[in-house]
Amino acid sequence: MFPIVVYDTNILLSSIGWGGTPVHCLDLARHGKVDGLTCMEILRELEDKLTTKLNFSSTEMADTFEDLRGFLRIIKINNTLKVVDADPDDDKIIECAVVGSATHIVTGDHHLLSIGIYQEIQIVTAADFYTQFSR
C-alpha cells in the first residue's frame, strides 16, 4: 500500500523553521516515496504561523508555498467534520485526511495523537512515520 499522508501544521512549521525529523518526513513526499496532501485551511494556518513565529517576509512566504505546492496535492474540504472536541481547530486535519483518502496523519499535536486511528487513518508522530517509511 502506497502511503498517503496529511502533515499537520505543526509538522510543516517545524520542517520549515527547524528541520529535523519533520523535514525528513516532508522529504519523503518531495521525493515521491509517499503522496502528500494538504488543504487551503492548513496552508492558511501555516501562513499565520510563519508570519507570527518566524517573521517571514512576503517573498519568503511566496517561495515556501511554491515549494510546498510542488509536492503536496491540495484538496478541497467542506469544514463539516467534527471529531476533536478538545480542539476543534484540529478537525481540518482529520477532514483533509478523510477527503483525500489518506492512510496517515503526521502530527505532534497531543489531541490528534490521542485519537490514534480515525476511520483506518493512522495518526502518528514524525519519528514513527519516518521510521516506518524511510527504508
MIZASE-198404 format. One record per residue: chain; x, y, z of N, C-alpha, C, O in turn; residue in three letters. Coordinates in Angstrom, 2 decimals, padded with zeros to 5 digits. Layout:
<atoms>
   mol       n.x       n.y       n.z      ca.x      ca.y      ca.z       c.x       c.y       c.z       o.x       o.y       o.z   type
     A         X         Y         Z         X         Y         Z         X         Y         Z         X         Y         Z    ALA
...
</atoms>
This chain:
<atoms>
   mol       n.x       n.y       n.z      ca.x      ca.y      ca.z       c.x       c.y       c.z       o.x       o.y       o.z   type
     A    000.84   -001.18    000.00    000.00    000.00    000.00    000.88    001.25    000.00    001.78    001.39    000.83    MET
     A    000.62    002.14   -000.94    001.37    003.39   -001.04    000.81    004.38   -000.02   -000.39    004.67   -000.04    PHE
     A    001.66    004.91    000.87    001.17    005.81    001.91    000.72    007.16    001.34    001.38    007.76    000.49    PRO
     A   -000.43    007.61    001.85   -000.96    008.94    001.53   -001.04    009.67    002.86   -001.69    009.20    003.79    ILE
     A   -000.37    010.81    002.96   -000.19    011.45    004.26   -000.61    012.92    004.26   -000.37    013.66    003.31    VAL
     A   -001.23    013.31    005.37   -001.50    014.71    005.66   -000.55    015.12    006.77   -000.49    014.48    007.82    VAL
     A    000.19    016.18    006.54    001.10    016.73    007.55    000.37    017.84    008.29   -000.11    018.79    007.69    TYR
     A    000.30    017.71    009.61   -000.31    018.75    010.43    000.51    020.04    010.30    001.69    020.01    009.95    ASP
     A   -000.12    021.15    010.60    000.54    022.45    010.50    001.81    022.48    011.33    002.81    023.07    010.91    THR
     A    001.80    021.86    012.51    003.00    021.89    013.37    004.17    021.15    012.72    005.32    021.52    012.95    ASN
     A    003.89    020.14    011.94    004.96    019.42    011.23    005.51    020.29    010.09    006.72    020.36    009.89    ILE
     A    004.61    020.94    009.35    005.05    021.83    008.27    005.89    022.97    008.83    006.96    023.28    008.30    LEU
     A    005.41    023.60    009.90    006.14    024.71    010.51    007.50    024.26    011.03    008.51    024.92    010.79    LEU
     A    007.53    023.15    011.72    008.81    022.64    012.25    009.79    022.32    011.14    010.98    022.60    011.25    SER
     A    009.29    021.73    010.06    010.19    021.36    008.96    010.79    022.60    008.31    011.95    022.58    007.89    SER
     A    010.01    023.67    008.23    010.49    024.91    007.61    011.40    025.68    008.56    012.43    026.21    008.14    ILE
     A    011.02    025.75    009.82    011.75    026.58    010.77    012.93    025.94    011.44    013.92    026.61    011.75    GLY
     A    012.84    024.63    011.68    013.87    024.00    012.49    014.45    022.72    011.89    015.47    022.23    012.37    TRP
     A    013.83    022.17    010.88    014.36    020.96    010.24    014.09    019.71    011.05    012.96    019.50    011.51    GLY
     A    015.09    018.88    011.22    014.96    017.65    011.99    014.08    016.62    011.32    013.94    016.60    010.10    GLY
     A    013.48    015.77    012.13    012.64    014.69    011.62    011.47    015.20    010.78    011.15    014.58    009.76    THR
     A    010.80    016.30    011.16    009.71    016.79    010.29    010.15    017.06    008.85    009.42    016.73    007.92    PRO
     A    011.32    017.63    008.66    011.77    017.89    007.28    012.05    016.58    006.56    011.83    016.48    005.35    VAL
     A    012.54    015.59    007.28    012.76    014.27    006.65    011.44    013.65    006.22    011.36    013.00    005.18    HIS
     A    010.39    013.85    007.02    009.05    013.35    006.65    008.55    014.03    005.39    008.01    013.38    004.50    CYS
     A    008.72    015.35    005.31    008.29    016.06    004.11    009.13    015.66    002.90    008.62    015.61    001.78    LEU
     A    010.39    015.36    003.12    011.25    014.93    002.01    010.75    013.62    001.40    010.96    013.37    000.21    ASP
     A    010.08    012.79    002.20    009.51    011.56    001.64    008.47    011.90    000.56    008.40    011.23   -000.47    LEU
     A    007.68    012.94    000.80    006.71    013.39   -000.21    007.41    014.10   -001.35    007.08    013.90   -002.52    ALA
     A    008.37    014.93   -001.02    009.12    015.68   -002.03    009.78    014.74   -003.04    009.88    015.07   -004.22    ARG
     A    010.21    013.57   -002.58    010.91    012.61   -003.45    010.00    011.48   -003.94    010.49    010.50   -004.50    HIS
     A    008.68    011.63   -003.73    007.73    010.67   -004.29    007.63    009.34   -003.59    007.07    008.39   -004.14    GLY
     A    008.16    009.24   -002.38    008.07    007.98   -001.64    006.73    007.82   -000.93    006.31    006.71   -000.60    LYS
     A    006.06    008.96   -000.69    004.70    008.98   -000.17    003.95    010.06   -000.94    004.56    010.92   -001.57    VAL
     A    002.63    010.00   -000.88    001.79    011.02   -001.50    001.37    012.00   -000.42    000.64    011.62    000.50    ASP
     A    001.81    013.25   -000.52    001.48    014.26    000.49    000.26    015.06    000.11    000.09    015.45   -001.04    GLY
     A   -000.61    015.29    001.10   -001.84    016.05    000.90   -001.87    017.26    001.81   -001.25    017.26    002.88    LEU
     A   -002.58    018.29    001.40   -002.89    019.41    002.27   -004.17    020.06    001.74   -004.73    019.63    000.73    THR
     A   -004.62    021.08    002.44   -005.80    021.84    002.02   -005.53    023.31    002.30   -004.59    023.66    003.01    CYS
     A   -006.36    024.16    001.75   -006.15    025.60    001.92   -006.25    026.01    003.39   -005.56    026.95    003.81    MET
     A   -007.07    025.35    004.17   -007.20    025.68    005.59   -005.90    025.43    006.34   -005.53    026.22    007.21    GLU
     A   -005.22    024.34    006.02   -003.93    024.06    006.65   -002.90    025.09    006.18   -002.12    025.59    006.99    ILE
     A   -002.91    025.41    004.90   -001.95    026.38    004.37   -002.18    027.78    004.95   -001.22    028.51    005.18    LEU
     A   -003.43    028.15    005.18   -003.71    029.46    005.80   -003.20    029.50    007.24   -002.64    030.51    007.68    ARG
     A   -003.39    028.40    007.95   -002.87    028.34    009.32   -001.35    028.40    009.31   -000.75    029.08    010.15    GLU
     A   -000.73    027.71    008.37    000.73    027.75    008.25    001.20    029.17    007.94    002.19    029.63    008.51    LEU
     A    000.51    029.85    007.05    000.88    031.23    006.72    000.87    032.11    007.96    001.77    032.92    008.18    GLU
     A   -000.16    031.96    008.78   -000.25    032.72    010.02    000.92    032.41    010.95    001.52    033.32    011.53    ASP
     A    001.26    031.13    011.09    002.37    030.72    011.97    003.72    031.20    011.44    004.58    031.62    012.22    LYS
     A    003.91    031.13    010.13    005.18    031.61    009.56    005.35    033.11    009.78    006.46    033.59    009.98    LEU
     A    004.25    033.83    009.73    004.29    035.27    009.94    004.55    035.60    011.41    005.42    036.42    011.72    THR
     A    003.79    034.98    012.31    003.88    035.33    013.73    005.07    034.71    014.44    005.66    035.34    015.32    THR
     A    005.43    033.49    014.09    006.51    032.80    014.81    007.89    032.96    014.16    008.91    033.01    014.85    LYS
     A    007.91    033.05    012.82    009.21    033.11    012.13    009.43    034.42    011.38    010.45    034.60    010.72    LEU
     A    008.47    035.34    011.49    008.59    036.67    010.85    008.94    036.59    009.37    009.78    037.34    008.88    ASN
     A    008.28    035.67    008.65    008.55    035.53    007.23    008.12    036.77    006.45    007.07    037.36    006.73    PHE
     A    008.93    037.14    005.49    008.57    038.23    004.59    007.63    037.68    003.52    007.45    036.47    003.41    SER
     A    007.05    038.56    002.73    006.15    038.10    001.66    006.91    037.28    000.63    006.36    036.33    000.06    SER
     A    008.16    037.62    000.38    008.98    036.85   -000.57    009.27    035.46   -000.02    009.16    034.47   -000.75    THR
     A    009.64    035.37    001.26    009.90    034.07    001.87    008.64    033.22    001.87    008.69    032.01    001.65    GLU
     A    007.51    033.86    002.13    006.23    033.15    002.14    005.92    032.60    000.75    005.54    031.44    000.61    MET
     A    006.07    033.43   -000.26    005.78    033.00   -001.64    006.68    031.84   -002.04    006.21    030.88   -002.65    ALA
     A    007.96    031.92   -001.72    008.90    030.84   -002.05    008.53    029.54   -001.34    008.59    028.46   -001.92    ASP
     A    008.15    029.67   -000.07    007.79    028.49    000.72    006.55    027.81    000.15    006.53    026.58    000.00    THR
     A    005.52    028.59   -000.19    004.30    028.00   -000.70    004.47    027.45   -002.11    003.83    026.47   -002.47    PHE
     A    005.32    028.05   -002.89    005.62    027.50   -004.22    006.29    026.14   -004.07    005.97    025.20   -004.80    GLU
     A    007.21    026.04   -003.12    007.88    024.77   -002.86    006.87    023.70   -002.41    006.86    022.59   -002.95    ASP
     A    006.03    024.03   -001.44    005.06    023.06   -000.92    004.09    022.60   -002.00    003.76    021.41   -002.07    LEU
     A    003.65    023.52   -002.84    002.71    023.15   -003.91    003.36    022.24   -004.95    002.66    021.59   -005.73    ARG
     A    004.68    022.20   -004.96    005.38    021.34   -005.90    005.30    019.86   -005.55    005.51    019.01   -006.41    GLY
     A    005.01    019.55   -004.28    004.98    018.13   -003.90    003.81    017.75   -003.00    003.67    016.58   -002.64    PHE
     A    002.97    018.70   -002.62    001.77    018.38   -001.84    000.54    018.61   -002.71    000.39    019.67   -003.33    LEU
     A   -000.32    017.64   -002.76   -001.57    017.76   -003.51   -002.58    018.51   -002.65   -002.83    018.13   -001.50    ARG
     A   -003.16    019.58   -003.19   -004.12    020.39   -002.44   -005.53    019.90   -002.76   -005.95    019.85   -003.92    ILE
     A   -006.26    019.55   -001.70   -007.63    019.09   -001.87   -008.58    020.06   -001.19   -008.19    020.85   -000.33    ILE
     A   -009.83    019.99   -001.58   -010.85    020.87   -001.02   -011.63    020.14    000.07   -012.07    019.00   -000.12    LYS
     A   -011.78    020.81    001.21   -012.62    020.26    002.27   -013.79    021.21    002.51   -013.75    022.38    002.13    ILE
     A   -014.84    020.69    003.15   -016.03    021.49    003.40   -016.13    022.03    004.82   -017.06    022.77    005.14    ASN
     A   -015.17    021.66    005.67   -015.18    022.10    007.08   -016.45    021.67    007.80   -017.04    022.45    008.55    ASN
     A   -016.86    020.44    007.58   -018.08    019.93    008.22   -017.80    018.84    009.24   -018.66    018.55    010.07    THR
     A   -016.62    018.22    009.19   -016.30    017.12    010.09   -016.00    017.66    011.49   -015.22    018.60    011.65    LEU
     A   -016.62    017.08    012.50   -016.41    017.47    013.90   -015.98    016.23    014.67   -016.79    015.35    014.96    LYS
     A   -014.69    016.18    015.00   -014.15    015.00    015.66   -013.42    015.36    016.95   -013.57    014.66    017.95    VAL
     A   -012.63    016.43    016.94   -011.74    016.75    018.05   -012.41    017.77    018.97   -012.24    018.98    018.81    VAL
     A   -013.17    017.27    019.94   -013.89    018.15    020.85   -012.96    019.06    021.64   -013.28    020.23    021.87    ASP
     A   -011.80    018.55    022.05   -010.87    019.32    022.86   -010.21    020.46    022.08   -009.76    021.43    022.68    ALA
     A   -010.14    020.34    020.76   -009.51    021.38    019.93   -010.12    021.33    018.52   -009.54    020.73    017.62    ASP
     A   -011.29    021.94    018.34   -011.99    021.88    017.05   -011.16    022.40    015.87   -011.47    022.08    014.72    PRO
     A   -010.13    023.19    016.13   -009.26    023.66    015.06   -008.53    022.50    014.38   -008.08    022.63    013.24    ASP
     A   -008.40    021.38    015.08   -007.74    020.20    014.52   -008.63    019.41    013.57   -008.15    018.53    012.86    ASP
     A   -009.93    019.72    013.56   -010.85    018.98    012.69   -010.44    019.06    011.22   -010.65    018.11    010.47    ASP
     A   -009.86    020.20    010.80   -009.48    020.34    009.39   -008.41    019.33    008.99   -008.36    018.91    007.83    LYS
     A   -007.56    018.95    009.92   -006.51    017.97    009.63   -007.14    016.62    009.33   -006.80    015.96    008.35    ILE
     A   -008.07    016.21    010.19   -008.74    014.92    010.00   -009.61    014.95    008.75   -009.63    013.98    007.99    ILE
     A   -010.33    016.05    008.54   -011.18    016.13    007.35   -010.35    016.08    006.07   -010.76    015.44    005.10    GLU
     A   -009.21    016.73    006.06   -008.31    016.67    004.90   -007.91    015.22    004.63   -007.89    014.78    003.49    CYS
     A   -007.59    014.51    005.69   -007.18    013.11    005.55   -008.34    012.24    005.04   -008.14    011.38    004.18    ALA
     A   -009.53    012.45    005.57   -010.69    011.66    005.16   -011.02    011.93    003.69   -011.17    011.00    002.91    VAL
     A   -011.14    013.20    003.33   -011.50    013.57    001.95   -010.43    013.08    000.96   -010.76    012.65   -000.14    VAL
     A   -009.17    013.16    001.36   -008.09    012.75    000.48   -007.74    011.27    000.53   -006.77    010.84   -000.09    GLY
     A   -008.52    010.49    001.27   -008.28    009.05    001.42   -006.87    008.76    001.93   -006.21    007.84    001.45    SER
     A   -006.43    009.54    002.90   -005.09    009.36    003.47   -005.01    008.07    004.28   -006.00    007.56    004.80    ALA
     A   -003.79    007.59    004.37   -003.52    006.44    005.23   -002.94    006.89    006.56   -003.00    006.17    007.56    THR
     A   -002.35    008.12    006.58   -001.66    008.62    007.77   -001.85    010.12    007.95   -002.02    010.87    006.99    HIS
     A   -001.83    010.53    009.20   -001.68    011.93    009.60   -000.41    011.98    010.42   -000.24    011.20    011.36    ILE
     A    000.49    012.90    010.08    001.72    013.08    010.84    001.57    014.35    011.64    001.30    015.42    011.08    VAL
     A    001.73    014.25    012.95    001.48    015.38    013.84    002.29    015.28    015.12    002.79    014.22    015.49    THR
     A    002.41    016.41    015.78    002.97    016.45    017.12    001.90    016.86    018.12    002.19    017.02    019.30    GLY
     A    000.68    017.03    017.66   -000.43    017.52    018.46   -001.01    016.39    019.31   -001.45    015.37    018.79    ASP
     A   -001.01    016.58    020.63   -001.48    015.53    021.53   -002.97    015.23    021.38   -003.41    014.11    021.63    HIS
     A   -003.76    016.24    020.97   -005.19    015.98    020.76   -005.40    014.97    019.63   -006.23    014.07    019.73    HIS
     A   -004.64    015.14    018.56   -004.75    014.21    017.43   -004.10    012.87    017.75   -004.66    011.82    017.45    LEU
     A   -002.92    012.90    018.35   -002.21    011.66    018.67   -003.02    010.78    019.61   -002.96    009.55    019.52    LEU
     A   -003.78    011.40    020.51   -004.59    010.61    021.45   -005.71    009.84    020.75   -006.21    008.86    021.29    SER
     A   -006.10    010.28    019.56   -007.12    009.55    018.79   -006.55    008.25    018.25   -007.23    007.22    018.23    ILE
     A   -005.28    008.30    017.81   -004.60    007.08    017.36   -004.95    006.65    015.96   -004.10    006.66    015.07    GLY
     A   -006.18    006.26    015.75   -006.67    005.84    014.43   -008.07    006.42    014.26   -008.91    006.33    015.15    ILE
     A   -008.32    007.01    013.09   -009.65    007.51    012.77   -010.01    006.99    011.38   -009.32    007.30    010.40    TYR
     A   -011.07    006.23    011.29   -011.51    005.63    010.02   -010.33    005.00    009.26   -010.15    005.24    008.07    GLN
     A   -009.56    004.20    009.95   -008.40    003.49    009.40   -007.23    004.40    009.04   -006.26    003.93    008.45    GLU
     A   -007.30    005.67    009.38   -006.18    006.61    009.16   -005.33    006.60    010.42   -005.81    006.93    011.50    ILE
     A   -004.07    006.20    010.28   -003.17    006.17    011.42   -002.67    007.58    011.73   -002.24    008.30    010.83    GLN
     A   -002.74    007.96    012.99   -002.28    009.28    013.43   -001.01    009.06    014.23   -001.04    008.48    015.32    ILE
     A    000.12    009.52    013.66    001.43    009.16    014.21    002.34    010.38    014.34    002.10    011.43    013.75    VAL
     A    003.39    010.20    015.12    004.42    011.24    015.25    005.32    011.23    014.02    005.34    010.26    013.25    THR
     A    006.06    012.31    013.85    007.02    012.39    012.75    008.06    011.28    012.86    008.41    010.66    011.86    ALA
     A    008.54    011.02    014.06    009.56    009.98    014.26    009.03    008.61    013.86    009.73    007.85    013.18    ALA
     A    007.80    008.29    014.27    007.23    006.99    013.92    007.01    006.86    012.42    007.30    005.82    011.83    ASP
     A    006.50    007.93    011.81    006.26    007.90    010.37    007.56    007.73    009.60    007.65    006.91    008.68    PHE
     A    008.57    008.50    009.97    009.84    008.45    009.26    010.49    007.07    009.42    011.04    006.52    008.47    TYR
     A    010.43    006.52    010.62    011.00    005.19    010.85    010.31    004.16    009.96    010.97    003.27    009.41    THR
     A    009.01    004.28    009.82    008.25    003.30    009.04    008.52    003.40    007.54    008.59    002.38    006.86    GLN
     A    008.68    004.63    007.00    008.72    004.81    005.56    010.05    005.27    004.97    010.15    005.52    003.77    PHE
     A    011.06    005.39    005.79    012.36    005.88    005.27    013.21    004.79    004.67    014.28    005.07    004.13    SER
     A    012.76    003.57    004.75    013.57    002.43    004.25    013.53    002.33    002.76    014.15    001.44    002.18    ARG
</atoms>
